[in-house]
Amino acid sequence: MEELATEKEAEESHRQDSVSLLTFILLLTLTILTIWLFKHRRVRFLHETGLAMIYGLIVGVILRYGTPATSGRDKSLSCTQEDRAFSTLLVNVSGKFFEYTLKGEISPGKLNSVEQNDMLRKVTFDPEVFFNILLPPIIFHAGYSLKKRHFFRNLGSILAYAFLGTAVSCFIIGNLMYGVVKLMKIVGQLSDKFYYTDCLFFGAIISATDPVTVLAIFNELHADVDLYALLFGESVLNDAVAIVLSSSIVAYQPAGLNTHAFDAAAFFKSVGIFLGIFSGSFTMGSVTGVVTALVTKFTKLHCFPLLETALFFLMSWSTFLLAEACGFTGVVAVLFCGITQAHYTYNNLSVESRSRTKQLFEVLHFLAENFIFSYMGLALFTFQKHVFSPIFIIGAFVAIFLGRAAHIYPLSFFLNLGRRHKIGWNFQHMMMFSGLRGAMAFALAIRDTASYARQMMFTTTLLIVFFTVWIIGGGTTPMLSWLNIRVGVDPDQDPPPNNDSFQVLQGDGPDSVGGNRTKQESAWIFRLWYSFDHNYLKPTLTHSGPPLTTTLPSWCGLLARCLTSPQVYDNQEPLREEDSDFILTEGDLTLTYGDSTVTANGSSGSHTASTSLEGGRRTKSSAEEMLERDLGMGDQKVSSRGTPLVFPLQENA
Amino acid sequence: MKIMQTQTEIMTFDPEIFFNVLLPPIIFHAGYSLKKKHFFQNLGSILTYAFLGTAISCIIIGLIVYGFVKAMIYVGQLKNGDFHFTDCLFFGSLMSATDPVTVLAIFHELHVDPDLYTLLFGESVFNDAVAIVLTYSISIYSPKENPNAFDTAAFFQSVGNFLGIFTGSFAMGSAYAVVTALLTKFTKLCEFPMLETGLFFLLSWSAFLSAEAAGLTGIVAVLFCGVTQAHYTYNNLSSDSKTRTKQLFEFMNFLAENVIFCYMGLALFTFQNHIFNAPFILGAFLAIFVARACNIYPLSFLLNLGRKQRIPWNFQHMMMFSGLRGAIAFALAIRNTESQPKQMMFTTTLLLVFFTVWVFGGGTTPMLTWLQIRVGVDLDENPKEEPSSHQEANNSDKSVTKAESARLFRMWYGFDHKYLKPILTHSGPPLTSTLPEWCGPLSRLLTSPQAYGEQLKEDDADCIVNQDELAMTFQEQTSIPCSPSPGPVVDQKASPQTPSKENIYEGDLGLGGYELKLEQTLGQSQMN
């Protein structure tokens, strides 16, 4: 009979699980229908994520105040046999054994406030669900859709914003919050401990911007592509930096007695952890991407799109699991895997698989994102341990705006020194304005809500997300028109080549010889990477690019022959691909590091650019989409420089 | 050693994962891809095989295994008292879920006769649903006093449970699909294929969750949801969404299926409580063959009495041969492995799945050639009609039950065509013409503007399918209520008008070219 009772209980719990999941699914359905209505009527002030949050809030209120508080049978037993918690526990209840599993530690003061409401407990997910199920598709999709030519053109600026900017904003927010916390201590508002590392942690999690609302509007209105690429690229890489930063701040543990004082050794250890995790995840992600590219290249898998899609999906997923298993950050690995897949593997896929993978990840991304946002709305009411502290919240709001300002304006100033195509003031204001917080900040905040300080952070993060998504997201369209940012730009169109020839002339002139040294260096690094990518990686991993037999030295001819795919030799393929690809490189470098590129490597650049005159024009339509528009620029440079033209193919053959 | 222990423990999933995560996409995909014209042609036979056949096979396997268990107890291999008749029936029901995925893949590739394909596929799909509900109702069979004696009340309670759960799940699944159809019809969601796909996916998933939450069987609900979605919603989707949903579920089905089969291989070694019992395994092997034979041959004989296009002997042999066991049997067996009999069943099921998938799956192609089943059939080609006229002559005296069921089918088809299709999709005749006068405003509200335009074309095509189906399965009956039955001559005459019609109707148009006129006149008179 007792066995039947437990079985019934298990069934009941399964039923409740189904109900709570069903709640979310129906919420999402409702969101989809409403968003269709909005799109249909061209309402732009509310994005689907904002809508999902509103529905989440409504359901949260209903669940909170509309369901009776049923209590489970809880009983605390003390056990002093070992000082370690058991992962599973067998309890002998009058002759019957029951198995219990570890859920987590509860602070001693909170023993009585174990969640009593069954329904609320059911709709509260384990925060790891976000990191293991919901975030990976979102992040992968972001990486996978980064294959925009404008992204590569602005790579330098994006990296600067993402890395330096996140670090700056983290420190500024951390310091401001520390001030606020001190103030709260003086006023007597703070009852529990709140250390400087906690403030920095808050700075790190809140630095992950997620302007999904703004980007959706940009996409719809065809706002300036450069601005779009800057914002999107920054927000994507931002997330990765913020995750790793927050986990290395958590790992900061000074050796001495005072565990929250500054300790150089521990600090450098944290920095080391940051670099280690970041590069480890990066390597892992790109390695899996490369393996997928190789597999899709050397098998004829493209005859079976289903298998191809499945392979693609599984390899990308295994990146995540592998990185998590090795102690790296799976989400970061997935991001870089996505970028690599888009850069290499995508070219090897069959046409059907391309659309399949795109659509698959699009749907997954859409569902996961809206799920997270509706969960956010729900969490405002169903989460039991909210700590609303007005001073902290106001301080946080001020801090994020100051942090954003202190990161965008100075960095833009420095970048403008090096960029030919300057980031205009209205762009800077728009970027400043688009500092929305979203899924990543929420997921990082909910991950650990054990201590008082963390609970306060969680509540604050939730409110910041709400505020930014609704207010700032809703204000995007007015802001765009107020800042005079041009909309309705054809993405394939060139930006106005205002002082193009002037710049190139200047680049050739004598004053650029004494150009900034660091600029030259980074240009050199970029150039090295691009030519390496073009000469070796692209031909090895995809069917495009010049045949390896021409780019590799002759002593490894055998290897080169076996790695080069037969398509490359076919008709005009090599010439065509080569040209357009190289030109992209040129375009990038000249745009970002206008003058110095030319001096650093002027002659070789012009060789290839000249090839584009013949090859590029002829085959413009068939060249890869992202490379198209750079062709034009190559022409102009050739004419202005007029150095002797040599075809690289002939040179190397 | 301890590390090994935990590793194998980690590699053992909670069996509920199969039912909540892996099986739903497989089953939904099966239902969603049932939209084949041959499926509706053979609906009667498929339902017979699925319901009657599963029941027969469950009882026969149960009895044979019970005999073996008794023998084992007699020999001393098994302790008396822990292996009851209900356990044997339980084993019988879980073993009745056939899953000839290997065979079907080969059929598909070789373009084997579409009728055989549909019979096998349809049977295996509905089979699963029946077996799941049957297993559940057997496991809750608990008589009051002696827990293993026969108790009429408890038996009828189990039967009631079976019927209740089955119809409940059916209703739940179709209700969600109907909601989806209505939503996709009355919103312009087709402008945004991604939203449409998302909605489709979410509502199909909620069918599963609602059924589970209501204490019904989610998988069965998902199956019927899939069938209904394919029948109605699919027509409302944008063409982009059509391929998207197809591809999405195809992909999920592929992954889930392979995960389950991988896990089966793994489970042979990582599962800790295997009980290999040679006589039981042998008995089970014997039982499933005998039961399959008792299911296919007598039922085919009975069906052949009523079918115009008979199921020939080589088809019957092939169906007998294709009794593979797969994911469902495994999932049902692993769900409960607490007691010793259940563990023994699990081990046996695993071995049976391995054996049937490898040996039968591998032997399909030789078997096809040996049985001289025609391959490379063009799917759009109509089956040969030679015996029909001859058939009609000697079928003037028929049984009442057949007539009744024919009437039932006819009623359903007429209802589906006249009311459901126009309400739920953009096709079919406008409701204004089919509904009585007094609900005019309602019907005008529910009819989509497209329906008036396409009225004629769709009308024809649809009607014809109905007529044709009935003619195929219950041909002699159909002809009586509704004038002369479709003859082979008419058939050839009307065939050239196919191309613009929907895929499933394509082949059937020919048959109904004649019927069309009849229906048309009927419809006209209603309109006036």
Interface residues (C-beta under 8 A of the other chain):
Chain A: E11 H14 R15 S18 V19 L21 L22 I25 L26 L28 T29 I32 L33 I35 W36 L37 K39 H40 L306 T309 A310 F313 L314 R356 Q359 L360 E362 V363 F366 L367
Chain B: E16 L183 T187 K188 L189 E191 F192 M194 L195 T197 G198 L199 F201 L202 L203 W205 S206 L209 S210 E212 A213 G215 G218 R244 Q247 L248 E250 F251 F254 L255
